[in-house]
Amino acid sequence: LITDAFEQLEDEEGTRQGFCHIRIQQRTGRKTITTVQVRKVAMKSSVCTILLLLSLRVIGVFLVRTWFVPDEIFQSVEVAHYAVFGVGHLSWEWRHSLRSVIHPSIIALVYWLLHFLGIDSNFAIVFTPRFIHAILFAMSDLCFFDLAKRILSTLEARFALFSYTSCWFVWYCAPRTLSNSLETALSLIALKWYPFKSLNRLCWPYMTIGAMTILIRPTAILLWIPLGLWHLVRSQSRCRLILTTSLPAVLPILVIAFMLDSWAYGKWTLSTWNFAKFNVFEGGSSHFGAHPWHWFLSQGLPSTLTVQLIPIIGGVIAALLWRKVTLSLLNICLFYVIFHSCLAHKEHRFMLPVIPLLCIYAGHFFGVAVRISTGIVHALIALLIVVNVPTALYLGLYHQVGPMSASEFIANNAKMIYGINEHFNVLQLMPCYSMPQYCHLHELNCTVRALDCSPNLGNVANFVDEADLFHSDPIAFVESNIDLVNDADYIVVYKKTFSMEYNCNGTTVEHPEYGEVIQLTGDQRQHIKDFLCKVGIVKEENCKIHGF
């Protein structure tokens, strides 16, 4: 009589490496063991996964072309453009040493290389940093999948990856040159070396990359301090871990960051400390808007995760009930959200780093649900696709596309009219930092003037910044700054503001010679006439010539 048995082979982190076939001949007791490795299959599957994730993120570069937040431009590519080409706008944070130069320096290195090779076209300047961020995000996606396989079963890890990559907000942020996107990508890459189970694995890379992440985006410390303490508590030789691993891994990064900041700002300084001091200890983040304490729970997470919350909440409940999945990631997410909730200023992008950690629990829920009913799983997958895909396409292609379209139009139109040598002026009469500047007008000789909205750091009484001054009374602002308007070759203003102030709500028609024009009647004509005369575009005596 012969008995056959099969056993799955896993490494110390629980990743399947193969299986073994055990044949026992009961009469003689003889055992025959055959080991089958699955590395070739795994390698082929891994290559397919890499190509799929890379394709997904690169496609996102072209399908995410809308405006999101000013930091996407003015804390990264605009600064890098200034560093390499000597032309660019530096926001007030850079005058107060609040931002790390690491992120812009990486982009500046790319710009320098493009310039050295003579391929620094406007297209290359705009899209190359986005391609780099997309590729880095694809690498982090793969690391997330690896992390999920170390915590969950292979099937649950696939569902976790699907939940993460199908989230509209992750798609929306992945190719953007945001420090939050870089923070998320680097954190996931660092977690590849984090010892969730075995303390004997190589771990210094997670400390080095984690330290770099904190220096780029100081709020990342809310992820890495809990993870570091958890590692330290579980270690049997804590002093050795600190002295022989942590300090050698972290100190060189701190020294390099300190030297870079000091060199860039021309004084001994560390931007990470300045950032924390201003935004946390001095409450400076309130200058950018204040939100109620519950905003992340009531608006931030529900709007960024949408239907992903269903499997996430289900997975958290399952983890609490059966304790088959570690709750450490949930505790870190709670700590991260609670701390951010204590700060006055809140934004959706601040939650980006915790989304992948929460999607681990979504994968666990799918694994539980598939054992109950495949119909539930199929319905939930369909729901995630139906909700996230249209949302991602709409917000990536249409919502707030105006600033990017206007910038592209000016770049193309000015190149035809002025070429690359003749100078022209652009005036942006909009909320400050709501449109790209020099980094999107790279090949052109221009001056961009935008409204200033630097915060009242000097506590001046009855302080009103320039942007608020304009929007409180646009006509009065134009009259008092008539030279700005007269000197401008391009004036960019929101249609709503222009229509409201000048009653420019006529019918848009197609003119055979001039293209799309606005057909005005009655009072509309008089309002536009008064405005054009006031800003000097049309003289009163020439009104009949211009059709008034």
Order of alpha helices (4+ residues) and beta strands (2+ residues): beta-beta-beta-alpha-alpha-alpha-alpha-alpha-alpha-alpha-alpha-alpha-alpha-alpha-alpha-alpha-alpha-alpha-alpha-alpha-alpha-beta-beta-alpha-alpha-alpha-beta-alpha-beta-beta-alpha
